């Protein structure tokens, strides 16, 4: 079969050349789309799609996710995908929380009888976020968690080489809760390590790897994340941005 494909692709004989012309024609073939016809068809397709995803979200995805929760507030919304939840733990979610797309929630019962994820009021979780909970991850109110953010309070494997070689789990001391304050914005594809505490009103720039505590009203960025500027505000004044270099 491979030799036939090579023959048709490379030979200068009439039949392979004709076959290549037919193939190129099919790859480049296109038909016009008169707006008088295409526009109504597009609107019909968009309407049907909207109805379909509305039914999937309201009748399937949201009710099944709510069944996982120990408690949830008014206005909990999900996307049109069924979130992936592994293990047994407690999901405690506040009012008006949006958990979009397809997120992953993994609970490890080894380190706590009730590993717990808490999400405060009016917070939003973006598509593809991942949470590994051995003890507790707490996210405050009015937080914005962008797509593909990872948070884990357990490293998954012990730091000690001999313990890791023996296939042992991390010690209980290596599993440290994560706390995210109120009004925190965590950017795209950031990673939050065990034991990290992020203060109120802080911003984690996209792609940051946060391995140490972040003070309140602070912008951090990088790998490992470092303070870039202070987001200090005074009452009735616009925010003052001070670079870390000047502090």
C-alpha positions as a LaTeX table, in Angstrom:
\begin{tabular}{lrrr}
\hline
Residue & $x$ (\AA) & $y$ (\AA) & $z$ (\AA) \\
\hline
Unk1 & 0.00 & 0.00 & 0.00 \\
Unk2 & 2.87 & 2.35 & 0.84 \\
Unk3 & 4.54 & 1.67 & $-2.49$ \\
Unk4 & 1.27 & 2.45 & $-4.35$ \\
Unk5 & 0.93 & 5.72 & $-2.46$ \\
Unk6 & 4.51 & 6.63 & $-3.30$ \\
Unk7 & 3.93 & 5.72 & $-6.96$ \\
Unk8 & 0.85 & 7.95 & $-7.19$ \\
Unk9 & 2.62 & 10.80 & $-5.37$ \\
Unk10 & 5.87 & 10.80 & $-7.37$ \\
Unk11 & 5.42 & 9.13 & $-10.75$ \\
Unk12 & 5.26 & 11.22 & $-13.95$ \\
Unk13 & 3.12 & 8.62 & $-15.70$ \\
Unk14 & $-0.26$ & 9.86 & $-17.05$ \\
Unk15 & $-2.48$ & 8.06 & $-14.52$ \\
Unk16 & $-0.64$ & 9.24 & $-11.37$ \\
Unk17 & $-0.46$ & 12.80 & $-12.73$ \\
Unk18 & $-4.21$ & 12.76 & $-13.42$ \\
Unk19 & $-4.85$ & 11.36 & $-9.95$ \\
Unk20 & $-2.85$ & 14.19 & $-8.40$ \\
Unk21 & $-4.80$ & 16.78 & $-10.41$ \\
Unk22 & $-8.09$ & 15.29 & $-9.20$ \\
Unk23 & $-6.84$ & 15.28 & $-5.62$ \\
Unk24 & $-5.74$ & 18.94 & $-5.80$ \\
Unk25 & $-9.09$ & 19.87 & $-7.37$ \\
Unk26 & $-11.03$ & 18.25 & $-4.52$ \\
Unk27 & $-8.83$ & 19.94 & $-1.91$ \\
Unk28 & $-9.33$ & 23.39 & $-3.43$ \\
Unk29 & $-12.96$ & 23.00 & $-4.49$ \\
Unk30 & $-15.34$ & 25.60 & $-3.08$ \\
Unk31 & $-18.83$ & 26.80 & $-3.88$ \\
Unk32 & $-20.23$ & 30.32 & $-3.49$ \\
Unk33 & $-22.53$ & 31.06 & $-0.56$ \\
Unk34 & $-25.23$ & 33.51 & $-1.65$ \\
Unk35 & $-26.17$ & 35.55 & 1.43 \\
Unk36 & $-29.86$ & 35.23 & 0.62 \\
Unk37 & $-29.55$ & 31.46 & 1.19 \\
Unk38 & $-26.58$ & 31.10 & 3.53 \\
Unk39 & $-27.65$ & 33.70 & 6.11 \\
Unk40 & $-31.02$ & 32.08 & 6.99 \\
Unk41 & $-29.36$ & 28.65 & 7.13 \\
Unk42 & $-26.66$ & 30.01 & 9.46 \\
Unk43 & $-29.26$ & 31.55 & 11.76 \\
Unk44 & $-31.21$ & 28.29 & 11.87 \\
Unk45 & $-28.08$ & 26.31 & 12.73 \\
Unk46 & $-27.10$ & 28.80 & 15.46 \\
Unk47 & $-30.62$ & 28.69 & 16.91 \\
Unk48 & $-30.68$ & 24.89 & 16.97 \\
Unk49 & $-27.19$ & 24.80 & 18.50 \\
Unk50 & $-28.17$ & 27.30 & 21.20 \\
Unk51 & $-31.28$ & 25.28 & 22.10 \\
Unk52 & $-29.29$ & 22.04 & 22.16 \\
Unk53 & $-26.57$ & 23.37 & 24.46 \\
Unk54 & $-29.14$ & 25.09 & 26.68 \\
Unk55 & $-30.90$ & 21.77 & 27.24 \\
Unk56 & $-27.61$ & 19.91 & 27.80 \\
Unk57 & $-26.43$ & 22.49 & 30.33 \\
Unk58 & $-29.68$ & 22.94 & 32.25 \\
Unk59 & $-30.95$ & 19.36 & 32.17 \\
Unk60 & $-27.71$ & 17.36 & 32.39 \\
Unk61 & $-24.45$ & 19.15 & 33.21 \\
Unk62 & $-25.60$ & 21.49 & 35.97 \\
Unk63 & $-27.83$ & 19.02 & 37.86 \\
Unk64 & $-25.17$ & 16.29 & 37.83 \\
Unk65 & $-22.47$ & 18.67 & 39.03 \\
Unk66 & $-24.74$ & 20.00 & 41.76 \\
Unk67 & $-25.24$ & 16.41 & 42.90 \\
Unk68 & $-21.51$ & 16.28 & 43.69 \\
Unk69 & $-21.69$ & 19.38 & 45.90 \\
Unk70 & $-22.16$ & 19.25 & 49.63 \\
Unk71 & $-23.73$ & 22.69 & 49.33 \\
Unk72 & $-24.15$ & 25.30 & 46.63 \\
Unk73 & $-25.72$ & 28.73 & 46.48 \\
Unk74 & $-28.14$ & 30.44 & 44.16 \\
Unk75 & $-27.15$ & 30.86 & 40.55 \\
Unk76 & $-24.49$ & 28.13 & 40.27 \\
Unk77 & $-23.82$ & 27.73 & 36.54 \\
Unk78 & $-21.68$ & 25.36 & 34.50 \\
Unk79 & $-20.81$ & 25.13 & 30.83 \\
Unk80 & $-22.02$ & 22.49 & 28.41 \\
Unk81 & $-19.49$ & 19.86 & 29.53 \\
Unk82 & $-19.72$ & 17.42 & 32.42 \\
Unk83 & $-16.97$ & 18.24 & 34.92 \\
Unk84 & $-14.60$ & 15.44 & 35.92 \\
Unk85 & $-14.72$ & 14.69 & 39.67 \\
Unk86 & $-12.60$ & 11.92 & 41.21 \\
Unk87 & $-12.49$ & 10.67 & 44.77 \\
Unk88 & $-14.65$ & 11.67 & 47.69 \\
Unk89 & $-14.54$ & 15.15 & 49.15 \\
Unk90 & $-16.65$ & 18.20 & 49.80 \\
Unk91 & $-17.48$ & 20.83 & 47.20 \\
Unk92 & $-18.84$ & 23.95 & 48.91 \\
Unk93 & $-19.86$ & 26.63 & 46.43 \\
Unk94 & $-21.33$ & 30.05 & 47.07 \\
Unk95 & $-23.88$ & 32.19 & 45.25 \\
Unk96 & $-23.61$ & 33.22 & 41.60 \\
Unk97 & $-20.60$ & 31.03 & 40.81 \\
Unk98 & $-19.76$ & 30.11 & 37.22 \\
Unk99 & $-17.63$ & 27.01 & 36.56 \\
Unk100 & $-17.12$ & 26.95 & 32.82 \\
Unk101 & $-15.99$ & 24.33 & 30.33 \\
Unk102 & $-14.56$ & 21.00 & 31.42 \\
Unk103 & $-12.75$ & 21.22 & 34.76 \\
Unk104 & $-11.13$ & 18.52 & 36.88 \\
Unk105 & $-11.59$ & 18.07 & 40.63 \\
Unk106 & $-9.51$ & 15.31 & 42.27 \\
Unk107 & $-9.92$ & 14.51 & 45.97 \\
Unk108 & $-7.40$ & 12.39 & 47.90 \\
Unk109 & $-8.84$ & 10.82 & 51.05 \\
Unk110 & $-5.39$ & 9.79 & 52.40 \\
Unk111 & $-4.60$ & 13.09 & 54.11 \\
Unk112 & $-7.99$ & 14.18 & 55.44 \\
Unk113 & $-11.34$ & 12.61 & 56.21 \\
Unk114 & $-13.01$ & 15.41 & 54.26 \\
Unk115 & $-10.78$ & 17.06 & 51.65 \\
Unk116 & $-12.61$ & 20.26 & 50.80 \\
Unk117 & $-12.80$ & 22.75 & 47.94 \\
Unk118 & $-14.53$ & 26.03 & 48.81 \\
Unk119 & $-15.45$ & 28.63 & 46.17 \\
Unk120 & $-16.84$ & 31.95 & 47.38 \\
Unk121 & $-19.70$ & 34.06 & 46.05 \\
Unk122 & $-19.56$ & 35.62 & 42.58 \\
Unk123 & $-16.38$ & 33.81 & 41.54 \\
Unk124 & $-15.71$ & 32.37 & 38.09 \\
Unk125 & $-13.64$ & 29.35 & 37.10 \\
Unk126 & $-12.44$ & 29.13 & 33.49 \\
Unk127 & $-12.35$ & 26.24 & 31.06 \\
Unk128 & $-9.91$ & 23.41 & 31.74 \\
Unk129 & $-8.94$ & 24.29 & 35.31 \\
Unk130 & $-7.62$ & 21.51 & 37.52 \\
Unk131 & $-7.83$ & 21.18 & 41.31 \\
Unk132 & $-6.03$ & 18.52 & 43.35 \\
Unk133 & $-7.33$ & 18.52 & 46.91 \\
Unk134 & $-5.71$ & 16.52 & 49.70 \\
Unk135 & $-6.77$ & 18.76 & 52.58 \\
Unk136 & $-8.28$ & 22.05 & 51.48 \\
Unk137 & $-8.30$ & 24.65 & 48.72 \\
Unk138 & $-10.25$ & 27.79 & 49.53 \\
Unk139 & $-11.08$ & 30.43 & 46.90 \\
Unk140 & $-12.61$ & 33.68 & 48.07 \\
Unk141 & $-15.42$ & 35.81 & 46.69 \\
Unk142 & $-15.35$ & 37.78 & 43.44 \\
Unk143 & $-12.34$ & 35.87 & 42.13 \\
Unk144 & $-11.55$ & 35.36 & 38.46 \\
Unk145 & $-9.71$ & 32.14 & 37.62 \\
Unk146 & $-8.75$ & 32.01 & 33.94 \\
Unk147 & $-8.49$ & 28.97 & 31.66 \\
Unk148 & $-6.16$ & 26.03 & 32.41 \\
Unk149 & $-5.16$ & 27.17 & 35.89 \\
Unk150 & $-3.85$ & 24.36 & 38.13 \\
Unk151 & $-4.05$ & 24.30 & 41.92 \\
Unk152 & $-2.89$ & 21.40 & 44.07 \\
Unk153 & $-2.29$ & 21.23 & 47.81 \\
Unk154 & $-0.43$ & 17.92 & 47.49 \\
Unk155 & 2.74 & 17.44 & 45.40 \\
Unk156 & 1.55 & 13.97 & 44.41 \\
Unk157 & 4.91 & 12.32 & 45.20 \\
Unk158 & 7.33 & 12.72 & 48.13 \\
Unk159 & 10.35 & 14.98 & 47.76 \\
Unk160 & 12.56 & 12.42 & 49.52 \\
Unk161 & 14.25 & 10.32 & 46.78 \\
Unk162 & 14.14 & 7.02 & 48.68 \\
Unk163 & 10.47 & 7.39 & 49.55 \\
Unk164 & 9.67 & 8.30 & 45.95 \\
Unk165 & 11.64 & 5.30 & 44.65 \\
Unk166 & 9.69 & 3.07 & 47.02 \\
Unk167 & 6.42 & 4.38 & 45.56 \\
Unk168 & 5.29 & 5.98 & 48.80 \\
Unk169 & 2.87 & 8.91 & 48.90 \\
Unk170 & 3.97 & 12.35 & 50.11 \\
Unk171 & 3.99 & 12.88 & 53.84 \\
Unk172 & 1.16 & 14.73 & 55.54 \\
Unk173 & 3.54 & 17.65 & 56.16 \\
Unk174 & 4.03 & 18.06 & 52.40 \\
Unk175 & 0.27 & 18.45 & 51.88 \\
Unk176 & $-0.51$ & 22.08 & 52.68 \\
Unk177 & $-3.80$ & 23.91 & 52.08 \\
Unk178 & $-4.10$ & 26.71 & 49.52 \\
Unk179 & $-5.93$ & 29.94 & 50.33 \\
Unk180 & $-6.98$ & 32.49 & 47.71 \\
Unk181 & $-8.36$ & 35.76 & 49.07 \\
Unk182 & $-11.22$ & 37.89 & 47.74 \\
Unk183 & $-11.17$ & 39.72 & 44.40 \\
Unk184 & $-8.13$ & 37.81 & 43.13 \\
Unk185 & $-7.45$ & 37.41 & 39.41 \\
Unk186 & $-5.39$ & 34.37 & 38.40 \\
Unk187 & $-4.27$ & 34.48 & 34.76 \\
Unk188 & $-4.21$ & 31.87 & 32.03 \\
Unk189 & $-2.25$ & 28.64 & 32.69 \\
Unk190 & $-0.91$ & 29.70 & 36.06 \\
Unk191 & 0.11 & 27.04 & 38.60 \\
Unk192 & $-0.52$ & 27.45 & 42.34 \\
Unk193 & 1.63 & 25.20 & 44.56 \\
Unk194 & 0.83 & 23.65 & 47.96 \\
Unk195 & 0.76 & 25.96 & 50.95 \\
Unk196 & 0.39 & 29.17 & 48.94 \\
Unk197 & $-1.73$ & 32.00 & 50.31 \\
Unk198 & $-2.77$ & 34.78 & 47.90 \\
Unk199 & $-3.91$ & 38.02 & 49.50 \\
Unk200 & $-7.02$ & 40.02 & 48.63 \\
Unk201 & $-7.13$ & 42.03 & 45.38 \\
Unk202 & $-3.94$ & 40.50 & 43.99 \\
Unk203 & $-3.26$ & 39.56 & 40.36 \\
Unk204 & $-1.35$ & 36.50 & 39.16 \\
Unk205 & $-0.10$ & 37.13 & 35.63 \\
Unk206 & $-0.70$ & 34.52 & 32.93 \\
Unk207 & 1.72 & 31.60 & 33.01 \\
Unk208 & 2.97 & 32.29 & 36.53 \\
Unk209 & 4.24 & 29.51 & 38.79 \\
Unk210 & 3.34 & 30.56 & 42.34 \\
Unk211 & 5.39 & 28.73 & 44.98 \\
Unk212 & 5.33 & 31.27 & 47.83 \\
Unk213 & 2.78 & 33.53 & 49.47 \\
Unk214 & 1.50 & 36.60 & 47.61 \\
Unk215 & 0.69 & 39.69 & 49.72 \\
Unk216 & $-2.59$ & 41.52 & 49.27 \\
Unk217 & $-2.81$ & 44.16 & 46.50 \\
Unk218 & 0.15 & 42.73 & 44.58 \\
Unk219 & 0.82 & 41.79 & 40.96 \\
Unk220 & 3.18 & 38.83 & 40.51 \\
Unk221 & 4.52 & 37.17 & 37.36 \\
Unk222 & 7.10 & 34.67 & 36.19 \\
Unk223 & 8.49 & 31.24 & 37.05 \\
Unk224 & 8.86 & 31.29 & 39.96 \\
Unk225 & 6.44 & 34.17 & 40.41 \\
Unk226 & 7.94 & 37.40 & 41.72 \\
Unk227 & 6.39 & 40.70 & 42.71 \\
Unk228 & 6.13 & 43.06 & 39.74 \\
Unk229 & 4.20 & 45.92 & 41.28 \\
Unk230 & 1.99 & 46.93 & 44.16 \\
Unk231 & $-1.66$ & 47.63 & 43.45 \\
Unk232 & $-2.18$ & 50.18 & 46.22 \\
Unk233 & $-5.36$ & 52.25 & 46.33 \\
Unk234 & $-6.53$ & 55.11 & 48.47 \\
Unk235 & $-10.16$ & 55.98 & 49.03 \\
Unk236 & $-11.57$ & 58.26 & 46.33 \\
Unk237 & $-8.33$ & 58.05 & 44.34 \\
Unk238 & $-7.31$ & 56.11 & 41.26 \\
Unk239 & $-5.06$ & 53.06 & 41.81 \\
Unk240 & $-1.35$ & 53.80 & 42.26 \\
Unk241 & 0.98 & 51.36 & 40.55 \\
Unk242 & 4.44 & 51.10 & 42.09 \\
Unk243 & 7.04 & 48.84 & 40.50 \\
Unk244 & 8.90 & 46.58 & 42.87 \\
Unk245 & 12.15 & 48.25 & 41.78 \\
Unk246 & 11.10 & 51.51 & 43.45 \\
Unk247 & 10.05 & 49.97 & 46.74 \\
\hline
\end{tabular}
